Every structure is written in structure tokens, then in C-alpha cells.
Amino acid sequence: MLLVNWRDTTNPEGGGSERYVEEVARGLAVLGWSVTVLCAAYPGSPREARRDDVRYLYRGSKVTVYLRGLLHTLLSRPDRVVDVQNGLPFFTRLVRRTGIVVLVHHVHHEQWPVVYPGWQGRFGWWLESRVAPRLYGDCRYVTVSSASRDELLGLGVDAQRIDVVHNGTDPAPARQRPRAAVPTVVCVGRIVPHKQVEHAVDAIAEARSVLPDARLLIVGSGWWEDSLRSYVVERGLEDAVEFRGHVSEADKHAAYDEAWVLALPSLKEGWGLVVGEAAGHGVPTVAYRSAGGPTESVHDGESGVLVDTADEFKTTIIRLLQDDAARDKLALGATATAGNFTWPATVGAWDRVLTGSQTQEDRPATVLAGP
């Protein structure tokens, strides 16, 4: 089996969607599949690596990886191909007729004009919304939430060809650090424009008028980091915002240990893997309802809060930092929901999709992995 994806978790810009792909690949290898992941090379990456019985090939740049993935699909002739469409497809359907499963974490309508203003964004959206659904018109689709399934339906993908396979969540490791003594918010993920980390910065700026010691931990890296750092300086928050960069799993969980609240201000999330990670540490999440996936990964009012506007995002974070009782109630709810989704359930669902992808094209779409 071949999975073609734009990057992996060792890439400094890797995130939750890459983690999902790698957990699926690792789990399928355990089940006996011979699994190869082809992704973009990056400075310092090997040409080939093997982790957890999965072969990783690093080919091309973030642009040319699509051509390299297409050529590898043609030449290697795998039994199954998972075409991971993070906005753009790998066009594998051009070189084979059967055995393709399309993985879409979410539709990128809102992201295209933010990341690529002008004709590039319009062209990218045309490829995603018009070309890809027609090219892959007889393939099965997998997505990670009902919200993303509804988006695919809006692009014309047949309902009976879409399966929902949720993200899993690792059990939280033993606590490494005590909860921070001062009000602490954490943001975890890639630093790119559509993650809107500036909204978390704004929340801390406003919080410090009533909570002078409030601080923000930013865990992750990305090409937008210089702009975000400049914004922090403009707001005069150098002493309140800490950039921790692309860290190890242990250090990421240590940041959750310290946090009081997880801020997830993304414009769009297919699911929000960080929600479950934070929940395992008893950390509730504040996210936008319009982001899609968080409407399922966050239990509004139980394990976190969903909001509709930037002002509401700020005021909700400040309220939770001030209100110990409300925050503790959400923390208990977060802990209770943390084990609802598991990686073995996710892998099992994928195994069923892959073994039936060529022979059950007319079966109804289902939610194959959930609580």
C-alpha cells in the first residue's frame, strides 16, 4: 500500500493531519500490510527511512512532491493507494483506475485566499472543488468528521462513497510538570496564517488588563512565525508570549501539563487532534464553531467552549482563566471524554475501507470509527 502525502511528522511543518496518516500507516503495518509513505523532502531529511515497519520516501519539494508521488504510483504499482488531499490531489487517478482511496481532512475553501491571495488561490480552489471531485468520481473517500463529510457533499461527492474515520487520541503520559502557577494558555500546531494564532495573542493582551501574569505558550513552527513574532512585538507582549518551536512529544505534553486552557483559533480544522491531547491532561479547549471539526472533537459546555466571533473567543478565554469553578468543571469533562477515540479503532476502520474499496462501491457511507 502506498500513501502519498505532502509531508510527514518529522517535517518542521508537520502537524495533526500528518500524525493521523502515520498512525494509520503504523497500525496497518501491524495488521500485515506492506506500507510505504511518500512525502516531500526538507532540509536535513533522509532520502529514505524506516519507522515502525513503515517505509518513508522523501522526494521533491512541497510543490514537486505531487509529481514525484504521481510517478511513484505509476512505477511501483501498489495494490492500494491513499491519495491524501490537503487542498491539492496527487492526481493518482490519472495513472490507475482501481484501488484508490481519497483522504480529505477538510475542504480548504477559506484557506486558499488567505494563504495564496489572487489567482493562485482561485486556481487552487478550482482544482480542489471542481477538478478533483470529477477526477476521483468513482473512488471511495475517507474524512475525519461529519462536518468535513458535509463539505465533500457540497463539492458533489456522492454520499455513499464517503466514510468518516475519526482521529484517535493517545493516553496522556504521566504528569511531568505541575500546572502553571499563573494563568497560562497554550496554542499547539503549525504557525501558518489560517491557524490565526494572533487571536490567542489578542486574548492574552486583553487578559493582562485583569490578570497581569497571564501568558501564552506557542508550541509549533511554520513559515508564518516571523510575522507572528512581529505581531507579538507590536502588541508589546514579548514578556507574555513564549515561542517553544517544533518540540518533541514529551515537551509537547509538558506544555499541556502547564496549561489552564487550550486556544484553538483555527479558521478550519478537520478534527483538531490537539483537542483530545489537551483533554487527556484535563485542559479544556476554546475553538470556533465555524472551524467544522471542533463541533465534534469539543463537547460544547462539557469539555470546552465553541464560540462564533473573535470577541467571544477573547472573552471566553479570559472568563475561564478567572473562573476556577467553570474551568474545573470543563477540565473534568475534558478528562472524561479523552478516551472516547482510539487509534486502534481508527486503524481497524481503515483496514475495512481498504479491503472493501474495490468490491463494495455501492455500500452506504458510515461513521466507521467513533466513541
C-alpha positions as CSV (number, residue, x, y, z in Angstrom):
1,M,0.0,0.0,0.0
2,L,1.2,3.5,-0.9
3,L,0.2,6.7,1.0
4,V,1.1,9.9,-0.8
5,N,1.1,12.9,1.5
6,W,2.6,16.4,1.3
7,R,4.8,15.9,4.4
8,D,5.3,13.8,7.5
9,T,5.7,14.5,11.2
10,T,9.5,14.8,11.0
11,N,9.0,17.8,8.8
12,P,9.1,21.1,10.8
13,E,5.8,22.0,9.3
14,G,4.2,18.7,10.1
15,G,1.0,18.7,12.2
16,G,-2.1,16.8,13.2
17,S,-3.0,15.6,9.7
18,E,0.4,14.1,9.3
19,R,0.1,12.4,12.7
20,Y,-3.2,10.8,11.5
21,V,-1.6,9.4,8.4
22,E,1.4,8.0,10.3
23,E,-0.8,6.4,12.9
24,V,-2.9,4.7,10.2
25,A,0.3,3.6,8.4
26,R,1.8,2.2,11.5
27,G,-1.3,0.4,12.5
28,L,-1.9,-1.1,9.1
29,A,1.7,-2.4,9.1
30,V,1.0,-4.2,12.3
31,L,-2.0,-5.8,10.6
32,G,0.2,-7.1,7.9
33,W,0.1,-4.5,5.2
34,S,3.3,-3.6,3.4
35,V,3.2,0.2,3.8
36,T,5.1,3.0,2.0
37,V,4.6,6.7,2.7
38,L,5.9,9.1,0.1
39,C,6.2,12.8,1.2
40,A,8.2,15.9,0.4
41,A,11.8,16.2,1.4
42,Y,13.0,19.1,3.5
43,P,16.4,20.4,4.6
44,G,18.2,17.6,6.5
45,S,15.7,14.9,5.7
46,P,17.0,11.5,4.6
47,R,16.1,10.1,1.2
48,E,14.6,7.1,2.8
49,A,13.8,5.9,6.3
50,R,12.0,3.1,8.1
51,R,10.0,3.6,11.2
52,D,7.6,1.1,12.9
53,D,7.8,-1.2,9.9
54,V,6.7,1.6,7.5
55,R,8.9,2.7,4.7
56,Y,9.2,6.5,4.2
57,L,10.4,8.1,0.9
58,Y,11.3,11.7,0.8
59,R,11.0,13.1,-2.7
60,G,10.7,16.5,-4.2
61,S,9.8,19.8,-2.6
62,K,6.4,21.0,-1.3
63,V,5.4,21.6,-4.9
64,T,7.2,18.9,-6.9
65,V,6.2,16.2,-4.4
66,Y,2.9,15.9,-6.3
67,L,4.7,14.9,-9.5
68,R,7.0,12.6,-7.6
69,G,4.0,10.9,-6.0
70,L,2.3,10.5,-9.3
71,L,5.4,8.9,-10.9
72,H,5.9,6.6,-8.0
73,T,2.3,5.5,-8.1
74,L,2.8,4.7,-11.8
75,L,6.1,2.9,-11.5
76,S,5.6,1.0,-8.2
77,R,2.1,-0.4,-9.0
78,P,0.9,-0.8,-5.4
79,D,-2.3,-2.7,-4.6
80,R,-3.8,0.2,-2.9
81,V,-3.1,4.0,-3.0
82,V,-4.3,6.5,-0.4
83,D,-4.2,9.9,-2.1
84,V,-4.1,12.4,0.8
85,Q,-5.6,15.7,-0.5
86,N,-4.5,18.6,1.7
87,G,-6.1,21.1,-0.7
88,L,-4.5,19.5,-3.8
89,P,-4.8,16.0,-5.1
90,F,-1.8,13.9,-6.3
91,F,-3.8,13.1,-9.5
92,T,-3.1,9.4,-9.0
93,R,-6.4,8.7,-10.7
94,L,-4.7,9.6,-14.0
95,V,-2.4,6.6,-13.8
96,R,-4.6,3.9,-12.4
97,R,-8.3,3.0,-12.4
98,T,-8.9,1.0,-9.2
99,G,-7.7,0.7,-5.6
100,I,-7.6,4.4,-4.8
101,V,-8.9,5.8,-1.5
102,V,-9.0,9.6,-1.2
103,L,-8.3,11.1,2.3
104,V,-9.6,14.6,2.9
105,H,-9.2,16.1,6.4
106,H,-11.3,19.1,5.4
107,V,-12.1,21.4,2.5
108,H,-9.9,24.4,2.0
109,H,-12.3,27.0,0.7
110,E,-11.5,29.5,3.4
111,Q,-7.7,28.9,3.4
112,W,-6.9,29.4,-0.3
113,P,-7.4,33.2,-0.3
114,V,-5.6,33.6,3.0
115,V,-2.5,31.6,2.1
116,Y,-2.5,32.3,-1.7
117,P,-4.2,35.6,-2.4
118,G,-5.1,36.3,-6.0
119,W,-5.1,33.9,-9.0
120,Q,-3.1,31.2,-7.2
121,G,-5.7,30.8,-4.6
122,R,-8.5,30.8,-7.1
123,F,-6.7,28.2,-9.2
124,G,-6.1,26.0,-6.2
125,W,-9.7,26.2,-5.2
126,W,-10.8,25.3,-8.7
127,L,-8.6,22.2,-8.7
128,E,-9.9,21.2,-5.3
129,S,-13.6,22.0,-5.8
130,R,-14.1,21.3,-9.5
131,V,-11.3,19.1,-10.9
132,A,-10.7,16.6,-8.0
133,P,-14.3,15.6,-7.4
134,R,-14.7,14.7,-11.1
135,L,-11.4,13.0,-11.5
136,Y,-11.9,10.8,-8.5
137,G,-15.6,10.4,-9.2
138,D,-15.6,6.6,-8.7
139,C,-13.2,6.4,-5.7
140,R,-14.0,6.0,-2.1
141,Y,-13.4,8.9,0.2
142,V,-12.4,9.0,3.9
143,T,-12.7,12.1,6.0
144,V,-12.3,12.6,9.7
145,S,-15.6,14.3,10.8
146,S,-19.2,14.7,9.8
147,A,-18.6,18.4,9.2
148,S,-15.9,17.5,6.6
149,R,-18.2,14.9,5.1
150,D,-20.9,17.6,4.6
151,E,-18.3,19.8,2.9
152,L,-17.5,17.0,0.5
153,L,-21.1,16.5,-0.2
154,G,-21.2,20.2,-1.1
155,L,-18.5,19.6,-3.7
156,G,-20.6,16.9,-5.4
157,V,-19.0,13.7,-3.9
158,D,-21.6,11.0,-3.6
159,A,-22.7,10.3,0.0
160,Q,-22.5,6.6,-0.4
161,R,-18.8,6.9,-1.2
162,I,-17.8,8.8,1.9
163,D,-16.7,7.1,5.2
164,V,-16.0,9.0,8.4
165,V,-13.0,7.7,10.3
166,H,-12.2,9.8,13.3
167,N,-8.8,10.6,14.8
168,G,-7.6,8.6,17.7
169,T,-6.0,10.0,20.8
170,D,-3.1,8.7,22.8
171,P,-3.5,8.2,26.5
172,A,-1.9,11.1,28.2
173,P,1.5,10.3,29.8
174,A,2.2,10.8,33.5
175,R,2.3,14.4,34.5
176,Q,5.8,15.8,34.0
177,R,5.2,19.3,35.4
178,P,2.8,21.0,37.8
179,R,0.0,23.2,36.4
180,A,1.5,26.7,36.0
181,A,1.1,29.0,39.0
182,V,0.0,31.8,36.7
183,P,-2.9,31.9,34.1
184,T,-1.5,30.0,31.1
185,V,-3.0,29.5,27.7
186,V,-1.4,27.1,25.1
187,C,-1.6,27.0,21.3
188,V,-0.3,23.9,19.7
189,G,0.2,23.4,15.9
190,R,1.7,24.8,12.8
191,I,2.3,28.5,12.6
192,V,0.5,29.5,9.4
193,P,-2.0,32.3,8.7
194,H,-5.1,30.2,8.8
195,K,-4.3,28.9,12.3
196,Q,-5.0,32.5,13.4
197,V,-2.7,32.3,16.4
198,E,-3.0,36.2,16.5
199,H,-6.4,35.7,18.0
200,A,-4.8,33.9,21.0
201,V,-2.2,36.8,21.3
202,D,-5.1,39.3,21.3
203,A,-6.8,37.3,24.1
204,I,-3.7,37.4,26.3
205,A,-3.3,41.1,25.6
206,E,-6.8,41.8,26.9
207,A,-6.5,39.3,29.7
208,R,-3.5,41.1,31.1
209,S,-5.6,44.1,31.9
210,V,-7.2,42.0,34.7
211,L,-4.7,39.2,35.0
212,P,-1.3,40.8,34.8
213,D,0.6,37.5,34.9
214,A,-1.4,35.8,32.1
215,R,0.8,34.2,29.5
216,L,0.7,32.3,26.2
217,L,2.7,29.3,25.2
218,I,3.0,28.7,21.4
219,V,4.2,25.2,20.5
220,G,5.0,24.5,16.9
221,S,6.7,26.2,14.0
222,G,5.9,27.3,10.4
223,W,6.6,29.8,7.7
224,W,4.4,32.5,9.3
225,E,6.4,32.5,12.6
226,D,8.4,35.7,11.8
227,S,5.1,37.6,11.1
228,L,3.6,36.3,14.3
229,R,6.7,37.3,16.3
230,S,6.4,40.8,14.8
231,Y,2.8,40.9,15.9
232,V,3.7,40.0,19.4
233,V,6.2,42.8,19.5
234,E,3.7,45.2,18.1
235,R,1.3,44.3,20.9
236,G,4.1,44.8,23.5
237,L,3.8,41.2,24.7
238,E,7.3,39.9,24.5
239,D,7.3,39.0,28.2
240,A,3.8,37.3,27.9
241,V,4.3,35.1,24.9
242,E,6.7,32.2,24.8
243,F,7.6,30.5,21.5
244,R,8.7,26.9,22.1
245,G,9.1,25.9,18.5
246,H,8.9,22.4,17.0
247,V,9.3,20.2,20.1
248,S,9.4,16.5,21.0
249,E,6.3,14.6,22.0
250,A,7.5,14.7,25.6
251,D,7.9,18.5,25.6
252,K,4.5,19.0,23.9
253,H,2.8,17.1,26.7
254,A,4.8,19.0,29.3
255,A,3.3,22.2,27.8
256,Y,-0.2,20.7,28.2
257,D,0.7,20.0,31.8
258,E,1.3,23.7,32.4
259,A,-1.7,25.0,30.6
260,W,-5.0,26.1,32.0
261,V,-6.8,26.4,28.6
262,L,-6.1,25.3,25.1
263,A,-6.7,28.0,22.5
264,L,-7.7,26.7,19.0
265,P,-8.4,29.8,16.9
266,S,-8.0,28.0,13.5
267,L,-10.1,29.2,10.6
268,K,-10.7,25.5,9.8
269,E,-9.9,22.1,11.3
270,G,-10.9,18.7,10.0
271,W,-11.0,17.4,13.6
272,G,-8.5,19.1,15.9
273,L,-6.1,16.4,17.2
274,V,-4.8,18.8,19.9
275,V,-8.3,18.9,21.5
276,G,-8.0,15.2,22.5
277,E,-4.4,15.6,23.5
278,A,-5.2,18.5,25.8
279,A,-8.3,16.8,27.2
280,G,-6.1,13.9,28.4
281,H,-4.3,16.5,30.6
282,G,-7.6,17.9,31.8
283,V,-7.2,21.0,29.7
284,P,-10.4,22.4,28.1
285,T,-10.5,23.9,24.6
286,V,-11.9,27.2,23.3
287,A,-12.4,26.9,19.5
288,Y,-14.5,28.4,16.7
289,R,-17.7,26.6,15.8
290,S,-17.3,27.6,12.2
291,A,-14.0,25.6,12.0
292,G,-16.0,22.5,11.5
293,G,-14.2,19.6,13.1
294,P,-14.2,21.1,16.6
295,T,-18.0,20.8,16.7
296,E,-17.4,17.0,17.2
297,S,-14.0,17.0,19.0
298,V,-15.1,19.6,21.5
299,H,-18.2,18.9,23.6
300,D,-19.5,22.4,23.9
301,G,-20.1,23.3,27.5
302,E,-18.8,20.0,28.7
303,S,-15.1,19.6,27.6
304,G,-14.6,23.1,26.2
305,V,-16.4,26.0,24.6
306,L,-17.3,26.8,21.0
307,V,-17.6,30.4,20.0
308,D,-18.7,32.4,17.0
309,T,-16.7,35.6,16.9
310,A,-13.2,36.9,17.7
311,D,-14.6,39.0,20.6
312,E,-16.3,35.9,22.0
313,F,-13.0,34.0,21.7
314,K,-11.2,36.5,23.8
315,T,-13.9,37.0,26.4
316,T,-14.4,33.2,26.8
317,I,-10.6,32.6,27.4
318,I,-10.5,35.5,30.0
319,R,-13.6,34.2,31.8
320,L,-12.1,30.7,32.0
321,L,-8.8,32.0,33.3
322,Q,-10.7,33.9,36.0
323,D,-13.4,31.4,36.9
324,D,-11.8,28.4,38.6
325,A,-15.1,26.6,39.1
326,A,-16.1,26.9,35.5
327,R,-12.7,25.8,34.3
328,D,-12.5,22.9,36.7
329,K,-15.9,21.7,35.5
330,L,-14.8,21.7,31.9
331,A,-11.5,20.1,32.9
332,L,-13.4,17.2,34.4
333,G,-15.5,16.9,31.2
334,A,-12.4,17.0,29.1
335,T,-10.8,14.2,31.1
336,A,-13.9,12.1,30.8
337,T,-14.0,12.4,27.0
338,A,-10.3,11.9,26.4
339,G,-10.6,8.2,25.9
340,N,-13.6,8.2,23.5
341,F,-11.5,7.9,20.4
342,T,-8.6,5.4,20.0
343,W,-6.0,4.8,17.3
344,P,-6.8,1.0,17.1
345,A,-10.4,1.9,16.2
346,T,-9.2,4.3,13.5
347,V,-6.8,1.7,12.1
348,G,-9.5,-1.0,12.1
349,A,-11.8,1.2,10.2
350,W,-9.2,2.0,7.6
351,D,-8.4,-1.7,7.2
352,R,-12.1,-2.3,6.4
353,V,-12.2,0.5,3.9
354,L,-9.1,-0.7,2.1
355,T,-10.1,-4.3,1.9
356,G,-13.5,-3.3,0.6
357,S,-12.6,-0.4,-1.6
358,Q,-12.8,-2.3,-4.9
359,T,-15.7,-4.6,-4.1
360,Q,-18.2,-2.5,-2.1
361,E,-18.5,0.7,-4.1
362,D,-22.3,0.7,-3.6
363,R,-22.3,0.3,0.1
364,P,-23.7,3.2,2.1
365,A,-21.3,5.6,3.8
366,T,-20.9,5.1,7.5
367,V,-19.1,6.5,10.5
368,L,-16.5,3.7,11.0
369,A,-14.6,5.0,14.0
370,G,-16.1,6.9,16.9
371,P,-16.8,6.7,20.6
